[in-house]
Amino acid sequence: MTPRAVDVGESVTQDAVLSVEGLQTFFFTEEGVVRAVDDVSFSVGAGRTLGIVGESGSGKSVANLSVLRLIPTPPGRIVAGHIRFDGHDLLKLPEREMRGIRGKRISMIFQDPMTSLNPYLRVSRQLTEVLEEHERMGRREARERAREMLAHVGIPQPERRIDHYPHEFSGGMRQRVMIAMALLCQPQVLIADEPTTALDVTIQAQILDLIRDLRDELGTAVILITHDLGVVAGMAHEVAVMYAGKVVEQAATEELFANPRHPYTLGLLESIPRLDRAQERLQPIPGRPPSLAALGAGCPFAVRCPYVLDRCHTHYPEFRTLGTKHRVACWADVSASA
């Protein structure tokens, strides 16, 4: 399937199921204000996958926890922006209405299933209470739906395994249980936060295939959060690259891989092992990400950037649109310099 570009930087896209606009989520700590997400915008359409990539601490997970309004307060707070879903701004909804959306219409696969699943409850109870809460099902009907979903995500002998505890499943099977839980109510949006972390490559491929198949079958909009561009290449239609709490580049996946225009994106791509360059040493990005509590006025990547200009230290670059819906926040012309 050939990716169709979606302008994730526009305020509202015509076919967007979920649209995030100018989101700012800060943490107010003793060390200062941590600008974890600072003026971030993206959107995703039905049956599409948006990949959000970046190093740990770049703001990927916080941005999507903000979508579900799961930021711990204090110290965190969503201070600005709009999150539009089904004609409503989620940031303005009462908490009672948000509880009806979480897990039912917008679901999330969390990064570590062992910390997301309750170790003291059987899987059957954890699945059925989702259906009892959101679909008002009776216990017997909810159990049958849960069993069917476990079978759907590839859990063998689901009628027996449904009564097991989380520790009785392997890492890959626990992740499948999390996916089953997230999809029980057939959500319109699925947020997958590093869904293949700590899994071996064979299980990783199976989990990604499962998410892809369910997306195509149900028409679910998927937001895939990862630091792995290899995963994004096989899954996403569009990509937003985050660094230090901001989106620095966004484009259709094929365009971004063929023609990266931000030095950070270029550095991420050059750090991926490739079979056609097996004899070459990987090129790591030098330095470390900056403290989000001590950001200056310029580009936060400037101290690590091989294309740095004088004004990079004093002025943050505005987004430029290059070609068809390829947007980048950078003063340098990386394609001309590379």
N, C-alpha and C positions, 0 to 999 in steps of 0.2 A: 504494500500500500504506500503510495507516495504522499508524504506529509503535505498538508495544506497549511500555509502560514496563518497564524492568528496573531494579530498585533496585541501582545500582552501589555503594552504600555498605554493603550487607549483607555479612557475612563470607562467606557462601556463598549463591548463588542457585540455585534448584532446577535451572534449565536452563543454568547457566553452564558453558561449556567451559573458560574460564580465569578464575580469581579471584585478585586481588591484595589482600592484607589488611595494613594497617598498615606499608607498605613505607617503610623509611628507607635512603637511600643518601647517604653523606657523602663529601666529598673533604677530605683532611687536607693542608693546604698551609702554607707559611711565613706566609701572611697570617692563618691561622686555619682553623677547621673550616667548610667550605662545606656547608650543609645543602641539597643540591640537590634531594632528594626527602625529605619529612618527614611521615610518617604518612599515606601515600596509599593509598586503597582504591578498586578498581573491578572490574567483571566484565563479561564479554561472552558471549552465547550463540551457538549454531550458527545460521548464516545471518543473523546480526545485525551491525550496525556500531555501534561505540562511537566517537564523536568526542572527542578530547582536544585542547582548544584553550587558547591563551594566548600571551603575547608570547614572543619569544626569551629564553631563560634562565629560563623559568618551571618547568622540570623535566620537560617532556613527553617529550623524547627519552631523558633519563637514566632515567626510570621504565620505559620500554619496553626500553632496553638492559639494564636490571636483570632484566627477565623472561627474557632470553636469557643472563644472566650474562656480559655482554660489557663490564662496567665495567673500565677499566684500573686494575690494582692493582699498586703504588701509583700515584697517590695516592688512588684511590677505593676504597670498600668498602661493601658492603651490610651495615648494622649491625643491622637488625631487620626483622621482617615475615615473611609467608608468601606464596608464589606457588603456588597449587594448580592442577594440571593432570592430568587422568586419574587422580585418586586419589593423586597424589604431590605433595609439596612440593618444587618445583624447587630451592629453596635448600639442600636436604639431600641432593640426589643427587650421587654421585661425578661428576667431570668426564667420565669415559668415557661414562656414561649421558647426560649433557647433550649431548655431541657427537652422539649418536644422535637427539636431539630437534631440535637446531638445523638448520634447512634442510630437515628431513623432516616433522616434525609441527607445528613452529612456525617460520614463515619471516618474513623481514623485507625490505621494499623500502627501501633506504637513500636518503637525501635526494639525494645527488649520484651518479648512475650513473658519471660519469667517474672518480670517486675510488674507486668500489666495484668496477668492472670492471678487470681486469688489462690494461693497455694493450699488454703484450707477448705476450698469448695470444689466439689466434683465439676467437671466440665459441663455436665448436663445442667446443673443449677445455674452456672454462669451464662450459658446460652439461653436457657428458657426465660430467665428473668428479663432479658432484653425484649423478648416477644411479649411477655406478660405486661411489661411497662408500656411499650410503644404500640403494640397491636391489640392489646387487651384480650389476648388468647388465654384459654384455660390451660392448666398444667399439662394435660395429656396431649392436646393439639400442639402446644408449644414444643413439647418433647419430640413429637414426630417431625415437625418442621426442622428442628435442630439436628435431628438424626439425618434427615435428607440433605441438609446443607453440609454436614461433615462428609457425607458420601460424595457430594458435589465437588468438594475441594480435595478429594483424594485420600481421605482417612480410611484405611482398611478396616473392615468389620466395625462399622460405625455403631451398630446396635449394641456392641459390647464396649467399645472404647469410649462411648459417650459418658459412661459412669466412672471413668478413670480420673485421677487427679493430675494436675499439670506436670508434676515431676515424673509421671509414668510415660510421658511422651518424649521423643527425641526433639532436638532443637528445630528441625524442619517441620515435624508434626505439630509442635506448639505454634509455629508460625502459621500453619494451615488452620489451626483452631482459631487464631486471632483473625485471620481472613474470613473464616466462616462467621464469626461473631460480627465483624464489620459489615458483612453482606446480608445478614439475616433479614433486614427490612428493605432490601434492594434500594440502597441510597442513591441519590442523584449525583453525589460527589463522594469520592473515596480519596482520602489523604493517606499515603503510604510513606511513613517516616523510616528511611533506611531499612526496608523490609527484608534485606538479605544479609544484614550485618552478622558476622560470626558464623555464617553457614558455609559449608564447603561448596565448591563451584558447581557440582552436579545439582545439589539441592537449590542453590541460587537460581539456576536456570529453570528448574521446575516451578519455583515460586513465581518467578517473573512470567513464565508461560501461563500460569494459572491466573494471575492478575490481568494479563493481556486478553486471555480468552473470556474471562468474566466481563471485562470492559466491553469487548465487542459484542458479547451475547446480550448484556443488559443495557448497553448504551450509557454506561456510567462515565462521568467525567473523572479523570484520575490526576491527582497531583502527586508526583513522585519526588520525594526529597532524598538526595543522595550526594555523596562526595565522589562517586564513581562515574566518570564520563562514559566508560564502556557500557554500563547499565543503561545510561540515558540514550546512547546510540541505538540500542536495540529496542527501546520502549517508547520514547517520547516523540511527539510530533513537533513540539516547540520546547525551547530551553530558555530559562532565565538564570544567569550567573550572578551569584551574590558574593559580595566581599565587604566586610566590616559594616554589616547592617544595611547595605544598599545593593540594589540591582545595578550592575555595571555593564551588562550586555544582555540582549535578548533577541532571539531570531528563531526561524524554523531550524530544526535540528540539522538537516543536510547543509543548510547555508552556514550555520555556525561552525560545523566541523570542517567544511571546505574553505571557509574564509573568516577565521576569527579576527576580530578587530580590536579587542582589548588586550593589553599585555598580560593581564591575569589569566584570561581565557587561554591565550597562547601558551602560557606557562603550564596550565593544567593539562593541555593536550600534549605538550612535549614531555610530560612526566609519565605518560602512559606507556607501558611496554608494548612494542609492536614487533610482529614476526619479520617484517621486511627490514627492521633495523635492529635485529637481535644482537649484532656484534657491537652496537653503539652503547655507550653509557647513558643512563637516564639523566635528564637534566632537571634537577630539583629547582623549585623557586627559592631563591636565597632569602634569608631573614625570617622574621616571624610576623604574624598579623599584629596590628597595633592594639593597644588597650582601647576598648570602646568607651571608657570613661575619660579618655584624654585625647580625643580627636581634635586635630587642628582645623584650620579653614580650608586647607588644600585637599588634594586627593590622598586618601589613606594608603594607597598602594605606592605612592611616590618613592618611599625609601627602599622599596624592593624592585623598582621598575627599571629595566634596561633602556627604556625609551623616554626617561623623565626629562621634562623641560622646566625652565625656571618657574613658569607660572603654575606648574603642578603643585608647588609647595604653598602657594598662596590663594589659589582659587579652585573650587571644586568644579569640574567640567559639567556643562549641561549635556543632556542627551542630544545626539545627532542621529538623524535617520539616513541610512546608507542603502541605496537600492530600494528593494521592496520589503519594507517592514523589518529591516535589520537596524536595531538601535544600539548605540554604544555611548557610554559616558567616558570620554577620553580626549585629551587635547592633541595627542600624537596621532599620526596616520600610520598605524601599525602595518597595514598591508604594504604601504610604500617602503617602510623601513625594513621589513622582514626579508 
